[in-house]
C-alpha cells in the first residue's frame, strides 16, 4: 500500500475521510459489480493469511433495543476496527437497522491512515464474503438463488452472486410484500429472472442456493429441514447475534457447517443452537486448500455467516488502496484529526500558542 501517493500533508497529520457521499461517488466511479469483486478478492486474500491476524470475538453491548459492537483486528502491519450497531426496531422509526464507520491505522506509528463510513461498505463486504464462501461450497452449476428477506442487504447479495457465480434466477420472499417490490424495482435492468413467492417454503423450492437475510432479533425458524433438498448451499446471513437465529436446529445438524471464526460463531450464529463442542469447518482452511469444501453434489452445505473483523479490515484496505488510483481526487476529504505540536512533548505549548489560553485569561 502506498500511503505517499495520496496528497496528505504529513506535517499536519491529515487523515483521508470517506463520507457516505464519497462512498457513493466511489461506487459510481468504479462500478458496484467491480467493487463487489474487488472486495471479495481482498477478503479471500486475507483469509489465506489468517495466521497473521489478531482474532477476537467482537466486543458487544447488548440492550433490549439492539446491539452496539466494536470489531477490531490487526495483521501486524495495519490495525483496523469497525463500530457497528444492529437495531431491528429502527426500521419502524424510519431509521437504518445497521449503521457503521471504520478506521484503518499503521501499527508502526499508531496513526490512522483512513476514516470511512461503513454502512454502505458493510453491505458490500457482507455480500462479497457470502460469494467467497459460496465459490467453495455451492455446486458449480448453480443458477437459482432463493432470497428470504428482501431488506437492505438483499440487492447486494443478488448482484454479488450474479457477478461472480452467474446466478441469474431469483426466488423472493419477505413477510413484508413492500420489501419484495422494492427489491424488484431496484433490480430492473440487471437481467434477473425473478419469481415472487408467498412463503419461504415456496422460495426455497428448486433453489440451488438459499440466502436467508432477515432482521428480527429473535430465535426465528425461517428455514426448516424439510424445505431444503439435496445439494443445496445455504448462505445464512441474518443470525448474527446471541438470541437471533433463522434455521431449524435439525437443518443445521444435517448440513456440513462452515464458519468464519468459531469462538464468535458459537455465540452469535446458528451454531448457538448446538453443543459447544460441535465440530465445524473453518473457511480459511477451505480457502487455503487445507480442508475440502463441498464433497459431493448431494451434500447440503451451510455457511453460518456472522461477519468477522478481518472482513471489515479487508474492505477498509480495499477502499484505502482505491484512493491511490488515478482519477480518484474528490473521493475523500482531508481531516485534521491528530494534534501535531512542534515538540511532541509540548502539547500544552501548542494549545497556549494558539491563543486559547489568553482568551481564558481575559
Secondary structure, 3 states (H helix, E strand, C coil): CCCCCCCCCCCCCEEEEECHHHHHHHHHHHCHHHHHHHHHHHHHHHHHCHHHCCCCCCEEEECCCCEEEEEEEECCCEEEEEEEEECHHHHHHCCCCCCEEEEEEECCCCCEEEEEECHHHHHHHHHHHHHHHHHHHCCCCCCEEEEECCCCCHHHHHHHHHHHHCCCEEEEECCCHHHHHHHHHHCCCCCCEEEECCCHHHHHCCCCEEEECCCCCCEEEEECHHHCCCCCEEEECCCCECCEEEECHHHHHHCEEEECCHHHHHHHCHHHHCCCCCCCEEHHHHHCCCCCCCCCCCCCEEEECCCCHHHHHHHHHHHHHHCCCCCCCCCCEEEECCCCCCCCCCHHHHHHHCCHHHHHHC
